[in-house]
Amino acid sequence: MGGEPSKQGDVYSYGILILEMFTGKRPVDKMFKDDFNLHNFVKLALPERLLQIVDSSLLNREAEEITMRREYGRRYRSNVGMEIDLEEGNINIENPDQISTHLQKCLASVLKIGLACSAESPNERINTGDVINELQRIRNAYLGFGSHE
C-alpha cells in the first residue's frame, strides 16, 4: 500500500494472485467489505467448504481431459485409481472418492500457500524458497510422482 518494494510485498502479491486464480474472485469484489477480504474468505472456508470457494472451471478440468483422451482413442491409467479404455468408452473407477479427495487435498494445499504468502504481517509470510518447494511437492503429488501428506 504505497510502501517501498520488498520481497515480503512480492510474496504477498503472489499469495493474492494464487487466491484469485483458484477462487475466481478478485480482491476488489463487492463481497469484500471492511475487514472481510479475499484472504479471510479463503481462510474461513478451508477445509470444510473448499469446493464451495474453488473456481468451478478447475473442477471440470479432469472431466475435460477424459473427454479429450477419449477423442484420441487411447488407453489411459490415471494416478488416482481410474482406468479408461478410451476406444471402447469404458471407465473403471476403483475408488470414486479417491479422485475428488486427491484433487481436494492438492487444491487445499495450494490455497494454504496463498494464505501463507498473504498473511497480514510481513514477518508471518512464507519465504519464496519454501513456496517453490511446496508448489513442486503439490505438483508431484497431483501428478503421482510423490506422496502428498
ABEGO torsion letter per residue (X at the ends): XGBBBBAAAAAAAAAAAAAAAAAGBBAABAABBEABBAAAAAAAAOAAAAAAABBAAAAAAAAAAAAAAAAAGBBBBBAAGBBBBAAAGBBBBABAAAAAAAAAAAAAAAAAAAAAAABABAAABBBAAAAAAAAAAAAAAAAGABBBX
